[in-house]
Amino acid sequence: MKTAELRQAFLEYFQQQGHAIVPSSSLVPHDDPTLLFTNAGMNQFKDLFLGREERDYTRATSSQKCVRAGGKHNDLE
């Protein structure tokens, strides 16, 4: 199985379980000055977690591109 097929199978599985497929956000967050790069799939949901935004779904799945260049959760050291 190729990586693109595995990614698609992952997304389809969760979609069948009632999750909305959310597209990967940019590697460079345009609306979050606290981040240099997207380092986790949860970054795009930050405003939702903080109560600043609402979405029309309660379950989500995505395959988020991210940068991890060193440290436990740090991009750059």
mmCIF file of the N, C-alpha and C atoms, coordinates in Angstrom:
data_MODEL
# 
_entry.id   MODEL 
# 
loop_
_atom_site.group_PDB 
_atom_site.id 
_atom_site.type_symbol 
_atom_site.label_atom_id 
_atom_site.label_alt_id 
_atom_site.label_comp_id 
_atom_site.label_asym_id 
_atom_site.label_entity_id 
_atom_site.label_seq_id 
_atom_site.pdbx_PDB_ins_code 
_atom_site.Cartn_x 
_atom_site.Cartn_y 
_atom_site.Cartn_z 
_atom_site.occupancy 
_atom_site.B_iso_or_equiv 
_atom_site.pdbx_formal_charge 
_atom_site.auth_seq_id 
_atom_site.auth_comp_id 
_atom_site.auth_asym_id 
_atom_site.auth_atom_id 
_atom_site.pdbx_PDB_model_num 
ATOM 1   N N  . MET A 1 1  ? 0.854   -1.179 0.000  1.00 0.00 ? 1  MET A N  1 
ATOM 2   C CA . MET A 1 1  ? 0.000   0.000  0.000  1.00 0.00 ? 1  MET A CA 1 
ATOM 3   C C  . MET A 1 1  ? 0.900   1.242  0.000  1.00 0.00 ? 1  MET A C  1 
ATOM 4   N N  . LYS A 1 2  ? 0.586   2.183  -0.852 1.00 0.00 ? 2  LYS A N  1 
ATOM 5   C CA . LYS A 1 2  ? 1.346   3.430  -0.920 1.00 0.00 ? 2  LYS A CA 1 
ATOM 6   C C  . LYS A 1 2  ? 0.850   4.404  0.147  1.00 0.00 ? 2  LYS A C  1 
ATOM 7   N N  . THR A 1 3  ? 1.684   5.381  0.492  1.00 0.00 ? 3  THR A N  1 
ATOM 8   C CA . THR A 1 3  ? 1.314   6.317  1.560  1.00 0.00 ? 3  THR A CA 1 
ATOM 9   C C  . THR A 1 3  ? 0.039   7.084  1.240  1.00 0.00 ? 3  THR A C  1 
ATOM 10  N N  . ALA A 1 4  ? -0.168  7.470  -0.001 1.00 0.00 ? 4  ALA A N  1 
ATOM 11  C CA . ALA A 1 4  ? -1.392  8.193  -0.374 1.00 0.00 ? 4  ALA A CA 1 
ATOM 12  C C  . ALA A 1 4  ? -2.625  7.310  -0.164 1.00 0.00 ? 4  ALA A C  1 
ATOM 13  N N  . GLU A 1 5  ? -2.498  6.018  -0.452 1.00 0.00 ? 5  GLU A N  1 
ATOM 14  C CA . GLU A 1 5  ? -3.604  5.080  -0.245 1.00 0.00 ? 5  GLU A CA 1 
ATOM 15  C C  . GLU A 1 5  ? -3.878  4.883  1.245  1.00 0.00 ? 5  GLU A C  1 
ATOM 16  N N  . LEU A 1 6  ? -2.828  4.785  2.027  1.00 0.00 ? 6  LEU A N  1 
ATOM 17  C CA . LEU A 1 6  ? -2.978  4.647  3.480  1.00 0.00 ? 6  LEU A CA 1 
ATOM 18  C C  . LEU A 1 6  ? -3.655  5.883  4.071  1.00 0.00 ? 6  LEU A C  1 
ATOM 19  N N  . ARG A 1 7  ? -3.213  7.055  3.647  1.00 0.00 ? 7  ARG A N  1 
ATOM 20  C CA . ARG A 1 7  ? -3.809  8.313  4.116  1.00 0.00 ? 7  ARG A CA 1 
ATOM 21  C C  . ARG A 1 7  ? -5.299  8.361  3.763  1.00 0.00 ? 7  ARG A C  1 
ATOM 22  N N  . GLN A 1 8  ? -5.639  7.987  2.533  1.00 0.00 ? 8  GLN A N  1 
ATOM 23  C CA . GLN A 1 8  ? -7.035  8.009  2.099  1.00 0.00 ? 8  GLN A CA 1 
ATOM 24  C C  . GLN A 1 8  ? -7.872  7.002  2.883  1.00 0.00 ? 8  GLN A C  1 
ATOM 25  N N  . ALA A 1 9  ? -7.332  5.817  3.129  1.00 0.00 ? 9  ALA A N  1 
ATOM 26  C CA . ALA A 1 9  ? -8.047  4.805  3.917  1.00 0.00 ? 9  ALA A CA 1 
ATOM 27  C C  . ALA A 1 9  ? -8.305  5.308  5.335  1.00 0.00 ? 9  ALA A C  1 
ATOM 28  N N  . PHE A 1 10 ? -7.319  5.969  5.927  1.00 0.00 ? 10 PHE A N  1 
ATOM 29  C CA . PHE A 1 10 ? -7.457  6.553  7.265  1.00 0.00 ? 10 PHE A CA 1 
ATOM 30  C C  . PHE A 1 10 ? -8.600  7.564  7.285  1.00 0.00 ? 10 PHE A C  1 
ATOM 31  N N  . LEU A 1 11 ? -8.585  8.495  6.335  1.00 0.00 ? 11 LEU A N  1 
ATOM 32  C CA . LEU A 1 11 ? -9.617  9.533  6.290  1.00 0.00 ? 11 LEU A CA 1 
ATOM 33  C C  . LEU A 1 11 ? -11.000 8.933  6.048  1.00 0.00 ? 11 LEU A C  1 
ATOM 34  N N  . GLU A 1 12 ? -11.088 7.987  5.127  1.00 0.00 ? 12 GLU A N  1 
ATOM 35  C CA . GLU A 1 12 ? -12.383 7.365  4.822  1.00 0.00 ? 12 GLU A CA 1 
ATOM 36  C C  . GLU A 1 12 ? -12.929 6.587  6.014  1.00 0.00 ? 12 GLU A C  1 
ATOM 37  N N  . TYR A 1 13 ? -12.059 5.905  6.758  1.00 0.00 ? 13 TYR A N  1 
ATOM 38  C CA . TYR A 1 13 ? -12.508 5.176  7.944  1.00 0.00 ? 13 TYR A CA 1 
ATOM 39  C C  . TYR A 1 13 ? -13.194 6.128  8.919  1.00 0.00 ? 13 TYR A C  1 
ATOM 40  N N  . PHE A 1 14 ? -12.541 7.225  9.241  1.00 0.00 ? 14 PHE A N  1 
ATOM 41  C CA . PHE A 1 14 ? -13.122 8.154  10.205 1.00 0.00 ? 14 PHE A CA 1 
ATOM 42  C C  . PHE A 1 14 ? -14.346 8.872  9.643  1.00 0.00 ? 14 PHE A C  1 
ATOM 43  N N  . GLN A 1 15 ? -14.358 9.119  8.348  1.00 0.00 ? 15 GLN A N  1 
ATOM 44  C CA . GLN A 1 15 ? -15.545 9.719  7.732  1.00 0.00 ? 15 GLN A CA 1 
ATOM 45  C C  . GLN A 1 15 ? -16.742 8.771  7.886  1.00 0.00 ? 15 GLN A C  1 
ATOM 46  N N  . GLN A 1 16 ? -16.524 7.485  7.716  1.00 0.00 ? 16 GLN A N  1 
ATOM 47  C CA . GLN A 1 16 ? -17.590 6.494  7.886  1.00 0.00 ? 16 GLN A CA 1 
ATOM 48  C C  . GLN A 1 16 ? -18.069 6.421  9.336  1.00 0.00 ? 16 GLN A C  1 
ATOM 49  N N  . GLN A 1 17 ? -17.237 6.849  10.277 1.00 0.00 ? 17 GLN A N  1 
ATOM 50  C CA . GLN A 1 17 ? -17.606 6.870  11.691 1.00 0.00 ? 17 GLN A CA 1 
ATOM 51  C C  . GLN A 1 17 ? -18.253 8.195  12.091 1.00 0.00 ? 17 GLN A C  1 
ATOM 52  N N  . GLY A 1 18 ? -18.524 9.073  11.117 1.00 0.00 ? 18 GLY A N  1 
ATOM 53  C CA . GLY A 1 18 ? -19.220 10.325 11.397 1.00 0.00 ? 18 GLY A CA 1 
ATOM 54  C C  . GLY A 1 18 ? -18.339 11.545 11.555 1.00 0.00 ? 18 GLY A C  1 
ATOM 55  N N  . HIS A 1 19 ? -17.072 11.442 11.223 1.00 0.00 ? 19 HIS A N  1 
ATOM 56  C CA . HIS A 1 19 ? -16.156 12.577 11.320 1.00 0.00 ? 19 HIS A CA 1 
ATOM 57  C C  . HIS A 1 19 ? -16.152 13.371 10.015 1.00 0.00 ? 19 HIS A C  1 
ATOM 58  N N  . ALA A 1 20 ? -16.014 14.674 10.121 1.00 0.00 ? 20 ALA A N  1 
ATOM 59  C CA . ALA A 1 20 ? -15.855 15.530 8.946  1.00 0.00 ? 20 ALA A CA 1 
ATOM 60  C C  . ALA A 1 20 ? -14.378 15.536 8.560  1.00 0.00 ? 20 ALA A C  1 
ATOM 61  N N  . ILE A 1 21 ? -14.105 15.407 7.267  1.00 0.00 ? 21 ILE A N  1 
ATOM 62  C CA . ILE A 1 21 ? -12.722 15.498 6.804  1.00 0.00 ? 21 ILE A CA 1 
ATOM 63  C C  . ILE A 1 21 ? -12.357 16.970 6.680  1.00 0.00 ? 21 ILE A C  1 
ATOM 64  N N  . VAL A 1 22 ? -11.317 17.373 7.403  1.00 0.00 ? 22 VAL A N  1 
ATOM 65  C CA . VAL A 1 22 ? -10.847 18.755 7.395  1.00 0.00 ? 22 VAL A CA 1 
ATOM 66  C C  . VAL A 1 22 ? -9.525  18.786 6.626  1.00 0.00 ? 22 VAL A C  1 
ATOM 67  N N  . PRO A 1 23 ? -9.429  19.622 5.607  1.00 0.00 ? 23 PRO A N  1 
ATOM 68  C CA . PRO A 1 23 ? -8.182  19.675 4.836  1.00 0.00 ? 23 PRO A CA 1 
ATOM 69  C C  . PRO A 1 23 ? -6.995  20.120 5.688  1.00 0.00 ? 23 PRO A C  1 
ATOM 70  N N  . SER A 1 24 ? -5.830  19.668 5.298  1.00 0.00 ? 24 SER A N  1 
ATOM 71  C CA . SER A 1 24 ? -4.591  20.085 5.954  1.00 0.00 ? 24 SER A CA 1 
ATOM 72  C C  . SER A 1 24 ? -4.434  21.592 5.815  1.00 0.00 ? 24 SER A C  1 
ATOM 73  N N  . SER A 1 25 ? -4.037  22.246 6.897  1.00 0.00 ? 25 SER A N  1 
ATOM 74  C CA . SER A 1 25 ? -3.805  23.693 6.820  1.00 0.00 ? 25 SER A CA 1 
ATOM 75  C C  . SER A 1 25 ? -2.365  23.951 6.368  1.00 0.00 ? 25 SER A C  1 
ATOM 76  N N  . SER A 1 26 ? -2.048  25.191 6.138  1.00 0.00 ? 26 SER A N  1 
ATOM 77  C CA . SER A 1 26 ? -0.731  25.585 5.649  1.00 0.00 ? 26 SER A CA 1 
ATOM 78  C C  . SER A 1 26 ? 0.374   25.226 6.647  1.00 0.00 ? 26 SER A C  1 
ATOM 79  N N  . LEU A 1 27 ? 1.560   24.910 6.133  1.00 0.00 ? 27 LEU A N  1 
ATOM 80  C CA . LEU A 1 27 ? 2.711   24.670 7.008  1.00 0.00 ? 27 LEU A CA 1 
ATOM 81  C C  . LEU A 1 27 ? 3.155   25.937 7.725  1.00 0.00 ? 27 LEU A C  1 
ATOM 82  N N  . VAL A 1 28 ? 2.853   27.084 7.137  1.00 0.00 ? 28 VAL A N  1 
ATOM 83  C CA . VAL A 1 28 ? 3.148   28.373 7.766  1.00 0.00 ? 28 VAL A CA 1 
ATOM 84  C C  . VAL A 1 28 ? 1.814   28.975 8.190  1.00 0.00 ? 28 VAL A C  1 
ATOM 85  N N  . PRO A 1 29 ? 1.499   28.976 9.489  1.00 0.00 ? 29 PRO A N  1 
ATOM 86  C CA . PRO A 1 29 ? 0.208   29.504 9.942  1.00 0.00 ? 29 PRO A CA 1 
ATOM 87  C C  . PRO A 1 29 ? 0.101   31.004 9.655  1.00 0.00 ? 29 PRO A C  1 
ATOM 88  N N  . HIS A 1 30 ? -0.876  31.376 8.864  1.00 0.00 ? 30 HIS A N  1 
ATOM 89  C CA . HIS A 1 30 ? -1.041  32.778 8.474  1.00 0.00 ? 30 HIS A CA 1 
ATOM 90  C C  . HIS A 1 30 ? -1.797  33.587 9.518  1.00 0.00 ? 30 HIS A C  1 
ATOM 91  N N  . ASP A 1 31 ? -2.537  32.913 10.389 1.00 0.00 ? 31 ASP A N  1 
ATOM 92  C CA . ASP A 1 31 ? -3.387  33.622 11.346 1.00 0.00 ? 31 ASP A CA 1 
ATOM 93  C C  . ASP A 1 31 ? -2.993  33.373 12.805 1.00 0.00 ? 31 ASP A C  1 
ATOM 94  N N  . ASP A 1 32 ? -1.777  32.894 13.039 1.00 0.00 ? 32 ASP A N  1 
ATOM 95  C CA . ASP A 1 32 ? -1.326  32.628 14.408 1.00 0.00 ? 32 ASP A CA 1 
ATOM 96  C C  . ASP A 1 32 ? 0.125   33.081 14.567 1.00 0.00 ? 32 ASP A C  1 
ATOM 97  N N  . PRO A 1 33 ? 0.343   34.282 15.096 1.00 0.00 ? 33 PRO A N  1 
ATOM 98  C CA . PRO A 1 33 ? 1.704   34.797 15.240 1.00 0.00 ? 33 PRO A CA 1 
ATOM 99  C C  . PRO A 1 33 ? 2.529   34.073 16.312 1.00 0.00 ? 33 PRO A C  1 
ATOM 100 N N  . THR A 1 34 ? 1.910   33.170 17.070 1.00 0.00 ? 34 THR A N  1 
ATOM 101 C CA . THR A 1 34 ? 2.647   32.444 18.108 1.00 0.00 ? 34 THR A CA 1 
ATOM 102 C C  . THR A 1 34 ? 3.401   31.243 17.554 1.00 0.00 ? 34 THR A C  1 
ATOM 103 N N  . LEU A 1 35 ? 3.158   30.897 16.283 1.00 0.00 ? 35 LEU A N  1 
ATOM 104 C CA . LEU A 1 35 ? 3.800   29.725 15.683 1.00 0.00 ? 35 LEU A CA 1 
ATOM 105 C C  . LEU A 1 35 ? 4.606   30.106 14.453 1.00 0.00 ? 35 LEU A C  1 
ATOM 106 N N  . LEU A 1 36 ? 5.803   29.541 14.350 1.00 0.00 ? 36 LEU A N  1 
ATOM 107 C CA . LEU A 1 36 ? 6.607   29.733 13.152 1.00 0.00 ? 36 LEU A CA 1 
ATOM 108 C C  . LEU A 1 36 ? 6.158   28.764 12.065 1.00 0.00 ? 36 LEU A C  1 
ATOM 109 N N  . PHE A 1 37 ? 5.914   27.512 12.465 1.00 0.00 ? 37 PHE A N  1 
ATOM 110 C CA . PHE A 1 37 ? 5.444   26.469 11.562 1.00 0.00 ? 37 PHE A CA 1 
ATOM 111 C C  . PHE A 1 37 ? 4.302   25.708 12.227 1.00 0.00 ? 37 PHE A C  1 
ATOM 112 N N  . THR A 1 38 ? 3.510   25.025 11.421 1.00 0.00 ? 38 THR A N  1 
ATOM 113 C CA . THR A 1 38 ? 2.508   24.107 11.953 1.00 0.00 ? 38 THR A CA 1 
ATOM 114 C C  . THR A 1 38 ? 3.266   22.888 12.466 1.00 0.00 ? 38 THR A C  1 
ATOM 115 N N  . ASN A 1 39 ? 3.171   22.628 13.764 1.00 0.00 ? 39 ASN A N  1 
ATOM 116 C CA . ASN A 1 39 ? 3.912   21.513 14.357 1.00 0.00 ? 39 ASN A CA 1 
ATOM 117 C C  . ASN A 1 39 ? 3.003   20.406 14.884 1.00 0.00 ? 39 ASN A C  1 
ATOM 118 N N  . ALA A 1 40 ? 1.691   20.536 14.660 1.00 0.00 ? 40 ALA A N  1 
ATOM 119 C CA . ALA A 1 40 ? 0.751   19.509 15.110 1.00 0.00 ? 40 ALA A CA 1 
ATOM 120 C C  . ALA A 1 40 ? -0.575  19.666 14.376 1.00 0.00 ? 40 ALA A C  1 
ATOM 121 N N  . GLY A 1 41 ? -1.303  18.576 14.271 1.00 0.00 ? 41 GLY A N  1 
ATOM 122 C CA . GLY A 1 41 ? -2.602  18.613 13.622 1.00 0.00 ? 41 GLY A CA 1 
ATOM 123 C C  . GLY A 1 41 ? -3.643  19.416 14.372 1.00 0.00 ? 41 GLY A C  1 
ATOM 124 N N  . MET A 1 42 ? -3.399  19.671 15.644 1.00 0.00 ? 42 MET A N  1 
ATOM 125 C CA . MET A 1 42 ? -4.362  20.422 16.452 1.00 0.00 ? 42 MET A CA 1 
ATOM 126 C C  . MET A 1 42 ? -4.256  21.934 16.265 1.00 0.00 ? 42 MET A C  1 
ATOM 127 N N  . ASN A 1 43 ? -3.179  22.410 15.654 1.00 0.00 ? 43 ASN A N  1 
ATOM 128 C CA . ASN A 1 43 ? -2.995  23.859 15.496 1.00 0.00 ? 43 ASN A CA 1 
ATOM 129 C C  . ASN A 1 43 ? -4.183  24.528 14.827 1.00 0.00 ? 43 ASN A C  1 
ATOM 130 N N  . GLN A 1 44 ? -4.736  23.882 13.800 1.00 0.00 ? 44 GLN A N  1 
ATOM 131 C CA . GLN A 1 44 ? -5.832  24.502 13.071 1.00 0.00 ? 44 GLN A CA 1 
ATOM 132 C C  . GLN A 1 44 ? -7.130  24.562 13.882 1.00 0.00 ? 44 GLN A C  1 
ATOM 133 N N  . PHE A 1 45 ? -7.164  23.896 15.015 1.00 0.00 ? 45 PHE A N  1 
ATOM 134 C CA . PHE A 1 45 ? -8.349  23.911 15.868 1.00 0.00 ? 45 PHE A CA 1 
ATOM 135 C C  . PHE A 1 45 ? -8.171  24.796 17.107 1.00 0.00 ? 45 PHE A C  1 
ATOM 136 N N  . LYS A 1 46 ? -7.089  25.536 17.198 1.00 0.00 ? 46 LYS A N  1 
ATOM 137 C CA . LYS A 1 46 ? -6.771  26.336 18.385 1.00 0.00 ? 46 LYS A CA 1 
ATOM 138 C C  . LYS A 1 46 ? -7.906  27.281 18.770 1.00 0.00 ? 46 LYS A C  1 
ATOM 139 N N  . ASP A 1 47 ? -8.440  28.042 17.814 1.00 0.00 ? 47 ASP A N  1 
ATOM 140 C CA . ASP A 1 47 ? -9.524  28.977 18.124 1.00 0.00 ? 47 ASP A CA 1 
ATOM 141 C C  . ASP A 1 47 ? -10.789 28.250 18.569 1.00 0.00 ? 47 ASP A C  1 
ATOM 142 N N  . LEU A 1 48 ? -11.001 27.063 18.076 1.00 0.00 ? 48 LEU A N  1 
ATOM 143 C CA . LEU A 1 48 ? -12.134 26.249 18.508 1.00 0.00 ? 48 LEU A CA 1 
ATOM 144 C C  . LEU A 1 48 ? -11.958 25.841 19.971 1.00 0.00 ? 48 LEU A C  1 
ATOM 145 N N  . PHE A 1 49 ? -10.759 25.375 20.335 1.00 0.00 ? 49 PHE A N  1 
ATOM 146 C CA . PHE A 1 49 ? -10.474 24.978 21.718 1.00 0.00 ? 49 PHE A CA 1 
ATOM 147 C C  . PHE A 1 49 ? -10.594 26.151 22.686 1.00 0.00 ? 49 PHE A C  1 
ATOM 148 N N  . LEU A 1 50 ? -10.220 27.335 22.229 1.00 0.00 ? 50 LEU A N  1 
ATOM 149 C CA . LEU A 1 50 ? -10.257 28.525 23.077 1.00 0.00 ? 50 LEU A CA 1 
ATOM 150 C C  . LEU A 1 50 ? -11.633 29.193 23.106 1.00 0.00 ? 50 LEU A C  1 
ATOM 151 N N  . GLY A 1 51 ? -12.603 28.625 22.395 1.00 0.00 ? 51 GLY A N  1 
ATOM 152 C CA . GLY A 1 51 ? -13.960 29.161 22.401 1.00 0.00 ? 51 GLY A CA 1 
ATOM 153 C C  . GLY A 1 51 ? -14.153 30.397 21.543 1.00 0.00 ? 51 GLY A C  1 
ATOM 154 N N  . ARG A 1 52 ? -13.208 30.697 20.657 1.00 0.00 ? 52 ARG A N  1 
ATOM 155 C CA . ARG A 1 52 ? -13.309 31.870 19.785 1.00 0.00 ? 52 ARG A CA 1 
ATOM 156 C C  . ARG A 1 52 ? -13.971 31.562 18.453 1.00 0.00 ? 52 ARG A C  1 
ATOM 157 N N  . GLU A 1 53 ? -14.243 30.299 18.211 1.00 0.00 ? 53 GLU A N  1 
ATOM 158 C CA . GLU A 1 53 ? -14.773 29.876 16.922 1.00 0.00 ? 53 GLU A CA 1 
ATOM 159 C C  . GLU A 1 53 ? -15.688 28.679 17.119 1.00 0.00 ? 53 GLU A C  1 
ATOM 160 N N  . GLU A 1 54 ? -16.670 28.545 16.251 1.00 0.00 ? 54 GLU A N  1 
ATOM 161 C CA . GLU A 1 54 ? -17.535 27.370 16.239 1.00 0.00 ? 54 GLU A CA 1 
ATOM 162 C C  . GLU A 1 54 ? -17.476 26.755 14.854 1.00 0.00 ? 54 GLU A C  1 
ATOM 163 N N  . ARG A 1 55 ? -17.649 25.463 14.793 1.00 0.00 ? 55 ARG A N  1 
ATOM 164 C CA . ARG A 1 55 ? -17.660 24.755 13.512 1.00 0.00 ? 55 ARG A CA 1 
ATOM 165 C C  . ARG A 1 55 ? -18.991 24.027 13.392 1.00 0.00 ? 55 ARG A C  1 
ATOM 166 N N  . ASP A 1 56 ? -19.327 23.633 12.187 1.00 0.00 ? 56 ASP A N  1 
ATOM 167 C CA . ASP A 1 56 ? -20.595 22.937 11.974 1.00 0.00 ? 56 ASP A CA 1 
ATOM 168 C C  . ASP A 1 56 ? -20.456 21.419 12.151 1.00 0.00 ? 56 ASP A C  1 
ATOM 169 N N  . TYR A 1 57 ? -19.388 20.982 12.784 1.00 0.00 ? 57 TYR A N  1 
ATOM 170 C CA . TYR A 1 57 ? -19.184 19.573 13.087 1.00 0.00 ? 57 TYR A CA 1 
ATOM 171 C C  . TYR A 1 57 ? -18.588 19.448 14.490 1.00 0.00 ? 57 TYR A C  1 
ATOM 172 N N  . THR A 1 58 ? -18.765 18.273 15.083 1.00 0.00 ? 58 THR A N  1 
ATOM 173 C CA . THR A 1 58 ? -18.200 18.026 16.413 1.00 0.00 ? 58 THR A CA 1 
ATOM 174 C C  . THR A 1 58 ? -17.100 16.968 16.383 1.00 0.00 ? 58 THR A C  1 
ATOM 175 N N  . ARG A 1 59 ? -16.982 16.272 15.263 1.00 0.00 ? 59 ARG A N  1 
ATOM 176 C CA . ARG A 1 59 ? -15.931 15.269 15.092 1.00 0.00 ? 59 ARG A CA 1 
ATOM 177 C C  . ARG A 1 59 ? -15.185 15.580 13.803 1.00 0.00 ? 59 ARG A C  1 
ATOM 178 N N  . ALA A 1 60 ? -13.874 15.502 13.858 1.00 0.00 ? 60 ALA A N  1 
ATOM 179 C CA . ALA A 1 60 ? -13.071 15.834 12.682 1.00 0.00 ? 60 ALA A CA 1 
ATOM 180 C C  . ALA A 1 60 ? -11.928 14.843 12.512 1.00 0.00 ? 60 ALA A C  1 
ATOM 181 N N  . THR A 1 61 ? -11.508 14.698 11.274 1.00 0.00 ? 61 THR A N  1 
ATOM 182 C CA . THR A 1 61 ? -10.312 13.931 10.946 1.00 0.00 ? 61 THR A CA 1 
ATOM 183 C C  . THR A 1 61 ? -9.532  14.702 9.899  1.00 0.00 ? 61 THR A C  1 
ATOM 184 N N  . SER A 1 62 ? -8.223  14.581 9.951  1.00 0.00 ? 62 SER A N  1 
ATOM 185 C CA . SER A 1 62 ? -7.391  15.223 8.935  1.00 0.00 ? 62 SER A CA 1 
ATOM 186 C C  . SER A 1 62 ? -6.051  14.508 8.853  1.00 0.00 ? 62 SER A C  1 
ATOM 187 N N  . SER A 1 63 ? -5.330  14.814 7.822  1.00 0.00 ? 63 SER A N  1 
ATOM 188 C CA . SER A 1 63 ? -3.952  14.363 7.671  1.00 0.00 ? 63 SER A CA 1 
ATOM 189 C C  . SER A 1 63 ? -3.133  15.628 7.505  1.00 0.00 ? 63 SER A C  1 
ATOM 190 N N  . GLN A 1 64 ? -2.661  16.155 8.626  1.00 0.00 ? 64 GLN A N  1 
ATOM 191 C CA . GLN A 1 64 ? -2.034  17.478 8.665  1.00 0.00 ? 64 GLN A CA 1 
ATOM 192 C C  . GLN A 1 64 ? -0.535  17.406 8.376  1.00 0.00 ? 64 GLN A C  1 
ATOM 193 N N  . LYS A 1 65 ? -0.095  18.191 7.413  1.00 0.00 ? 65 LYS A N  1 
ATOM 194 C CA . LYS A 1 65 ? 1.345   18.349 7.197  1.00 0.00 ? 65 LYS A CA 1 
ATOM 195 C C  . LYS A 1 65 ? 1.906   19.129 8.383  1.00 0.00 ? 65 LYS A C  1 
ATOM 196 N N  . CYS A 1 66 ? 3.096   18.768 8.862  1.00 0.00 ? 66 CYS A N  1 
ATOM 197 C CA . CYS A 1 66 ? 3.694   19.511 9.970  1.00 0.00 ? 66 CYS A CA 1 
ATOM 198 C C  . CYS A 1 66 ? 5.213   19.465 9.887  1.00 0.00 ? 66 CYS A C  1 
ATOM 199 N N  . VAL A 1 67 ? 5.853   20.367 10.632 1.00 0.00 ? 67 VAL A N  1 
ATOM 200 C CA . VAL A 1 67 ? 7.311   20.443 10.687 1.00 0.00 ? 67 VAL A CA 1 
ATOM 201 C C  . VAL A 1 67 ? 7.748   20.127 12.111 1.00 0.00 ? 67 VAL A C  1 
ATOM 202 N N  . ARG A 1 68 ? 8.617   19.142 12.249 1.00 0.00 ? 68 ARG A N  1 
ATOM 203 C CA . ARG A 1 68 ? 9.219   18.813 13.540 1.00 0.00 ? 68 ARG A CA 1 
ATOM 204 C C  . ARG A 1 68 ? 10.724  18.739 13.307 1.00 0.00 ? 68 ARG A C  1 
ATOM 205 N N  . ALA A 1 69 ? 11.443  19.746 13.744 1.00 0.00 ? 69 ALA A N  1 
ATOM 206 C CA . ALA A 1 69 ? 12.873  19.817 13.437 1.00 0.00 ? 69 ALA A CA 1 
ATOM 207 C C  . ALA A 1 69 ? 13.769  19.619 14.651 1.00 0.00 ? 69 ALA A C  1 
ATOM 208 N N  . GLY A 1 70 ? 13.210  19.352 15.815 1.00 0.00 ? 70 GLY A N  1 
ATOM 209 C CA . GLY A 1 70 ? 14.037  19.101 16.987 1.00 0.00 ? 70 GLY A CA 1 
ATOM 210 C C  . GLY A 1 70 ? 13.273  19.289 18.269 1.00 0.00 ? 70 GLY A C  1 
ATOM 211 N N  . GLY A 1 71 ? 13.744  18.685 19.331 1.00 0.00 ? 71 GLY A N  1 
ATOM 212 C CA . GLY A 1 71 ? 13.093  18.802 20.628 1.00 0.00 ? 71 GLY A CA 1 
ATOM 213 C C  . GLY A 1 71 ? 11.814  17.996 20.694 1.00 0.00 ? 71 GLY A C  1 
ATOM 214 N N  . LYS A 1 72 ? 11.228  17.941 21.881 1.00 0.00 ? 72 LYS A N  1 
ATOM 215 C CA . LYS A 1 72 ? 10.026  17.134 22.064 1.00 0.00 ? 72 LYS A CA 1 
ATOM 216 C C  . LYS A 1 72 ? 8.854   17.660 21.249 1.00 0.00 ? 72 LYS A C  1 
ATOM 217 N N  . HIS A 1 73 ? 8.553   18.938 21.338 1.00 0.00 ? 73 HIS A N  1 
ATOM 218 C CA . HIS A 1 73 ? 7.447   19.524 20.583 1.00 0.00 ? 73 HIS A CA 1 
ATOM 219 C C  . HIS A 1 73 ? 7.883   20.795 19.875 1.00 0.00 ? 73 HIS A C  1 
ATOM 220 N N  . ASN A 1 74 ? 9.166   20.999 19.719 1.00 0.00 ? 74 ASN A N  1 
ATOM 221 C CA . ASN A 1 74 ? 9.682   22.238 19.150 1.00 0.00 ? 74 ASN A CA 1 
ATOM 222 C C  . ASN A 1 74 ? 10.086  22.046 17.702 1.00 0.00 ? 74 ASN A C  1 
ATOM 223 N N  . ASP A 1 75 ? 9.874   23.090 16.916 1.00 0.00 ? 75 ASP A N  1 
ATOM 224 C CA . ASP A 1 75 ? 10.294  23.038 15.522 1.00 0.00 ? 75 ASP A CA 1 
ATOM 225 C C  . ASP A 1 75 ? 11.784  23.298 15.387 1.00 0.00 ? 75 ASP A C  1 
ATOM 226 N N  . LEU A 1 76 ? 12.261  24.324 16.050 1.00 0.00 ? 76 LEU A N  1 
ATOM 227 C CA . LEU A 1 76 ? 13.666  24.711 15.934 1.00 0.00 ? 76 LEU A CA 1 
ATOM 228 C C  . LEU A 1 76 ? 14.246  24.993 17.311 1.00 0.00 ? 76 LEU A C  1 
ATOM 229 N N  . GLU A 1 77 ? 15.495  24.680 17.484 1.00 0.00 ? 77 GLU A N  1 
ATOM 230 C CA . GLU A 1 77 ? 16.158  24.969 18.757 1.00 0.00 ? 77 GLU A CA 1 
ATOM 231 C C  . GLU A 1 77 ? 17.402  25.783 18.515 1.00 0.00 ? 77 GLU A C  1 
# 
